[in-house]
Amino acid sequence: MGSSDQVAAQFAAAGAPAIRCAAPGRVNLIGEHTDYSGGFVMPAAIDFRTIASIRARNDGRILLSSENLPGQISYAADPLPATARKHWSDYPIGVAWSLAQEGVRLGGFELSLVGDVPLGAGLSSSASIEVATALALLELAGVAMPLAKIALACQRAENVFVGARSGIMDQFIACAGKQDHALMLDCRSLEYRLLPIPPNVRLIICNSMVKHEHAGGRYNERREEVEEGTRILHQRWPTIVALRDATEAQLTECRQQMPENVFRRCRHIITENRRVELAASALERGDLFAFGALMAEAHRSFRDDFEASCSEIDTLVEMASHIPGCYGSRITGGGFGGCTINLVDESKAEQFRQSIYTQYRATNGIDADIYLCKASDGATRIS
């Protein structure tokens, strides 16, 4: 992995100072697959990030490179491509395409990315790339844009250009994160409130080392199942336009009209929205035991009703529940692999790390990556 200072030095040697912008990865404390149904989520930005270094070109070309991923990619700046190559460069070029939809005029540029957000781990490396790229492009163009609008432009890049049907959470927290705070986001209105994370708590992320992909596959299948259930509910109650609007009682009334898998997907999301609200209250009053109980309930729902966990993740969650100092553990991210998030007393953090690493290796034969994290700030330009 290269460093951002090395990238900046390469730009300077080429005769132009680099504009550098950074955006973090994220962990979601609770509220999984609720974002695209207009519901509530509770992410925190973490102290892993992508740095985008950019400078203008006068030859009408766009050059994209990454210190973490292979190959320099070249595009024409005018017209911008309208279809993805199924390559990592789809994310930054998709952002350029999306900003152009907002009237941001972009000529040729050279963009280099470097970062330490683990790829395929469910910590939103894609949104980190998108938001860092968006900030760099806007700085280069001299255009100011509200954070919510930046997040929406990046989401459009991922949904429409890349083809991954993610919600707004990842891009929003990458823009609006705050140090030592989680953020409860209303994904319909984009209103949010910051929730203090107690200073004696560490966010420990355990990477199962089972990678996942969101552009297609089971993530999109789950979203289609949710949309099918929403259509059935809407036919019965026209005021239900997203699962955010439905109650568990209404869902039960329509159970006979739904395939069983669709019913259970919808039940997860409806109950998960309520858990996020209860978890916010628990965090505001400093009740970490109540918060941890809601995390456990959320994981069971994600595993059983949403069927988007995997045996390795379930093993990590079960192990964590028996380690001293752990308030709660659950899967985080879109599912089908990735990571668990664990709220752990700071005084027991190192003991937790060693214990879960050893147990997971003994049980699954896998050397897990364990990250001790702090909640961090959102995207920024680096001076």
C-alpha positions in Angstrom: 0.0 0.0 0.0 1.4 3.4 -0.9 1.0 6.5 1.2 -0.8 9.7 0.5 2.4 11.6 0.9 4.0 9.5 -1.9 1.1 10.2 -4.2 1.3 13.9 -3.5 5.0 13.8 -4.2 4.4 12.1 -7.6 2.0 14.9 -8.5 4.4 17.6 -7.5 7.2 16.0 -9.5 4.9 16.0 -12.5 4.6 19.8 -12.3 1.3 20.5 -10.5 0.3 20.5 -6.9 -2.2 17.9 -5.9 -5.6 18.7 -4.3 -6.1 16.0 -1.7 -9.4 15.0 -0.1 -10.2 12.2 2.3 -13.3 10.3 3.2 -13.7 7.6 5.8 -15.1 4.1 5.8 -18.0 3.3 8.2 -19.4 0.8 10.5 -23.1 0.4 11.1 -23.9 -0.1 14.7 -27.5 -1.1 14.1 -30.1 -0.8 11.3 -29.3 -3.1 8.4 -31.1 -2.9 5.0 -33.4 -0.3 6.3 -31.9 2.6 4.4 -33.4 1.9 1.0 -36.8 1.4 2.5 -36.9 4.9 3.9 -36.0 3.8 7.4 -33.5 4.5 10.2 -29.8 3.6 10.5 -27.1 4.3 13.0 -23.6 4.3 11.4 -20.4 5.8 12.6 -17.5 6.9 10.4 -14.3 5.1 11.4 -10.6 5.9 11.3 -9.9 4.1 8.0 -10.1 6.3 4.9 -9.5 6.8 1.2 -7.5 9.8 0.0 -8.0 11.1 -3.5 -5.3 13.3 -5.0 -6.3 15.2 -8.2 -4.9 17.7 -10.7 -6.2 19.1 -13.9 -5.1 17.9 -17.4 -5.2 19.9 -20.6 -5.4 17.0 -23.1 -9.0 16.1 -22.6 -8.2 12.8 -20.9 -9.1 11.3 -17.5 -6.5 9.1 -15.9 -7.4 7.0 -12.9 -5.0 5.0 -10.7 -4.9 3.4 -7.3 -2.1 2.5 -5.0 -4.2 -0.4 -3.8 -5.7 -1.8 -7.0 -4.0 -2.7 -10.3 -3.9 -0.7 -13.6 -4.1 2.9 -14.7 -7.3 3.5 -16.6 -7.8 6.2 -19.2 -11.1 7.8 -20.3 -12.1 10.6 -22.6 -13.4 13.6 -20.6 -15.9 14.6 -23.2 -18.2 12.8 -23.5 -17.9 11.0 -20.2 -18.7 7.2 -20.4 -22.3 6.3 -19.6 -21.8 2.6 -18.9 -19.6 0.7 -16.4 -16.6 -1.4 -17.3 -17.1 -3.8 -14.4 -13.8 -2.5 -13.0 -12.8 -0.6 -9.8 -12.5 2.5 -11.9 -16.3 2.4 -12.3 -16.7 4.0 -8.8 -14.6 7.2 -9.4 -15.7 7.6 -13.1 -19.3 7.0 -12.0 -19.0 9.9 -9.5 -17.7 12.2 -12.3 -20.7 11.1 -14.4 -23.1 11.8 -11.6 -21.7 15.2 -10.8 -22.0 16.1 -14.5 -25.8 15.4 -14.0 -25.7 18.2 -11.4 -24.2 20.6 -13.9 -20.6 20.3 -12.6 -18.4 21.0 -15.6 -15.3 18.7 -15.6 -12.5 18.8 -18.0 -9.5 16.4 -18.1 -8.0 15.3 -14.8 -5.7 12.8 -13.2 -6.9 11.2 -10.0 -5.0 8.8 -7.8 -6.5 6.9 -4.9 -4.9 5.4 -1.8 -6.6 4.0 1.3 -6.7 1.6 4.1 -10.5 0.8 4.2 -10.5 -3.1 3.9 -12.0 -4.1 0.6 -15.0 -6.5 0.6 -15.3 -6.4 4.3 -18.6 -4.5 4.6 -16.9 -1.3 5.9 -18.0 0.7 2.8 -14.8 1.1 0.9 -16.9 1.9 -2.2 -18.6 4.9 -0.6 -15.2 6.1 0.9 -13.8 6.1 -2.7 -16.9 7.8 -4.1 -17.0 10.6 -1.5 -13.3 11.2 -1.6 -13.5 11.4 -5.4 -16.5 13.7 -5.3 -14.9 16.1 -2.9 -11.7 16.2 -5.0 -13.6 16.8 -8.2 -15.7 19.6 -6.6 -12.5 21.3 -5.2 -10.9 21.1 -8.7 -14.0 22.6 -10.3 -14.3 25.3 -7.6 -17.9 24.2 -6.9 -19.5 24.2 -3.4 -22.2 21.6 -2.8 -24.2 20.7 0.4 -23.1 17.5 2.1 -26.5 15.8 1.6 -26.3 16.6 -2.2 -22.8 15.2 -2.4 -24.0 12.0 -0.7 -27.0 11.7 -3.1 -24.8 12.2 -6.1 -22.4 9.5 -4.9 -25.3 7.1 -4.2 -26.6 7.7 -7.8 -23.1 6.8 -9.1 -23.3 3.5 -7.2 -26.9 2.7 -8.0 -27.2 3.8 -11.6 -23.6 3.7 -13.0 -22.1 0.8 -11.0 -25.3 -1.1 -10.6 -25.2 -1.8 -6.9 -28.6 -0.9 -5.4 -27.3 0.4 -2.1 -29.2 3.0 0.1 -28.0 6.4 1.2 -26.4 5.5 4.5 -22.8 4.8 3.4 -22.3 7.9 1.4 -24.1 10.1 4.0 -22.0 9.0 6.9 -18.8 9.4 4.8 -19.9 13.0 4.4 -21.3 13.9 7.8 -19.6 11.7 10.4 -18.3 13.3 13.6 -15.6 12.2 15.9 -16.7 10.2 19.0 -20.3 10.1 17.7 -22.6 7.8 16.0 -25.3 9.3 13.7 -29.0 8.3 13.6 -30.1 9.0 10.1 -33.7 9.2 8.8 -33.1 7.9 5.3 -36.3 9.5 4.0 -35.9 13.1 5.1 -32.0 12.9 5.6 -32.5 14.5 9.0 -30.1 13.2 11.5 -29.0 13.5 15.1 -25.6 12.8 16.6 -25.3 10.4 19.4 -22.3 10.4 21.8 -20.3 7.2 22.1 -19.1 6.9 25.7 -15.4 7.5 26.0 -14.9 4.1 27.8 -16.1 2.1 24.7 -14.2 0.9 21.7 -15.7 -0.1 18.4 -13.9 -3.4 17.6 -14.5 -4.8 14.1 -13.8 -8.4 13.4 -13.3 -9.3 9.7 -14.6 -12.8 9.0 -12.3 -12.8 5.9 -15.4 -13.9 3.9 -15.6 -11.3 1.1 -18.8 -10.1 -0.5 -19.9 -8.2 -3.6 -22.8 -5.8 -3.8 -23.0 -5.1 -7.5 -25.6 -7.8 -8.3 -26.1 -11.1 -6.6 -27.8 -11.7 -3.3 -27.8 -8.1 -2.0 -30.0 -7.0 -5.0 -32.1 -10.1 -4.6 -32.9 -9.1 -1.0 -33.8 -5.6 -2.2 -36.2 -7.1 -4.8 -37.9 -9.2 -2.1 -38.4 -6.1 0.0 -39.8 -4.2 -2.9 -42.2 -7.1 -3.7 -43.5 -7.1 -0.1 -43.9 -3.3 -0.2 -46.0 -3.5 -3.3 -48.3 -6.0 -1.7 -48.7 -3.8 1.4 -49.2 -0.7 -0.8 -52.1 -2.4 -2.6 -53.8 -3.0 0.7 -52.9 0.4 2.3 -52.0 3.0 -0.4 -50.3 5.2 2.3 -47.6 2.6 2.6 -45.0 3.6 0.0 -42.0 2.1 1.9 -41.6 -0.4 4.7 -40.9 2.6 6.9 -44.7 3.3 6.8 -45.8 -0.3 7.7 -46.5 -1.8 11.1 -45.8 -5.4 12.1 -49.6 -5.9 12.5 -50.2 -4.7 8.9 -47.5 -7.1 7.6 -49.1 -10.0 9.5 -52.5 -9.2 7.9 -50.9 -9.6 4.5 -48.9 -12.7 5.2 -51.1 -15.0 3.2 -50.6 -12.8 0.1 -46.8 -13.0 0.3 -44.3 -15.7 -0.3 -42.9 -16.7 3.1 -39.4 -15.4 2.2 -40.8 -12.0 1.3 -42.8 -11.9 4.6 -39.7 -12.6 6.6 -37.5 -10.1 4.8 -40.1 -7.4 5.5 -40.5 -8.4 9.1 -36.8 -7.9 9.6 -36.9 -4.4 8.2 -40.0 -3.3 10.1 -38.7 -4.6 13.4 -35.2 -3.3 12.7 -36.5 0.3 12.3 -38.0 0.0 15.8 -34.7 -1.4 17.2 -32.8 1.6 15.8 -35.1 4.0 17.6 -34.7 2.1 20.8 -31.0 1.9 20.4 -30.7 5.7 20.0 -32.5 6.2 23.2 -30.3 3.7 25.0 -27.1 5.4 23.7 -28.4 8.8 24.7 -28.9 7.7 28.3 -25.7 5.7 28.3 -27.3 2.3 28.7 -24.8 0.1 27.0 -26.4 -3.2 28.2 -29.7 -2.3 26.6 -27.9 -1.3 23.4 -26.1 -4.6 23.4 -29.3 -6.5 23.8 -30.7 -4.8 20.8 -27.6 -5.6 18.8 -28.1 -9.3 19.6 -31.8 -9.1 18.6 -30.8 -7.4 15.4 -28.3 -10.1 14.5 -30.9 -12.9 15.1 -33.3 -11.1 12.8 -30.7 -10.6 10.1 -29.6 -14.2 10.4 -33.1 -15.8 10.6 -35.6 -13.5 8.8 -33.3 -11.8 6.3 -31.0 -14.8 5.8 -28.0 -12.6 5.0 -25.5 -13.8 7.5 -23.1 -16.7 7.1 -21.7 -19.4 9.5 -18.4 -17.6 10.0 -20.1 -14.4 11.0 -22.5 -16.3 13.3 -19.5 -17.9 15.0 -17.8 -14.6 15.6 -21.0 -13.1 17.2 -21.5 -16.2 19.4 -17.8 -16.1 20.6 -18.0 -12.4 21.3 -21.1 -12.8 23.5 -19.0 -14.8 26.0 -15.9 -12.6 26.2 -15.8 -10.3 29.2 -16.2 -6.6 28.5 -18.3 -7.1 25.3 -21.6 -5.2 25.6 -22.9 -6.4 22.2 -22.0 -7.9 18.9 -23.7 -8.3 15.5 -23.0 -8.4 11.8 -22.4 -5.0 10.1 -22.8 -4.2 6.5 -24.9 -5.7 3.6 -24.3 -9.3 4.7 -23.2 -12.5 3.1 -19.8 -12.1 4.8 -17.8 -9.1 5.9 -17.4 -8.1 9.5 -19.0 -8.0 13.0 -19.2 -4.8 15.1 -18.5 -5.2 18.8 -19.0 -2.7 21.5 -16.3 -3.4 24.1 -15.2 -1.8 27.3 -11.9 0.0 26.6 -10.2 -1.7 29.5 -10.9 -5.1 28.0 -10.3 -4.2 24.4 -6.9 -5.8 23.9 -8.0 -8.9 25.8 -11.1 -9.1 23.6 -9.0 -8.8 20.4 -6.6 -11.6 21.5 -9.4 -13.9 22.7 -11.6 -13.7 19.6 -8.7 -14.0 17.2 -7.5 -17.1 19.0 -10.9 -18.7 19.2 -11.8 -18.0 15.6 -8.6 -19.4 14.4 -9.0 -22.6 16.4 -12.6 -23.1 15.3 -12.5 -22.0 11.6 -8.8 -22.1 10.8 -9.0 -18.5 9.7 -6.7 -15.6 10.7 -9.2 -12.8 11.2 -8.3 -9.2 10.9 -9.3 -7.4 14.1 -9.6 -3.6 14.0 -9.8 -1.4 17.1 -11.6 1.7 15.9 -12.8 5.1 17.0 -15.6 7.1 15.6 -14.1 9.7 13.3 -15.0 12.8 11.3 -16.4 12.7 7.8 -15.0 13.8 4.5 -12.5 16.8 4.4 -9.9 18.5 2.2 -6.4 17.8 3.4 -4.2 20.9 3.5 
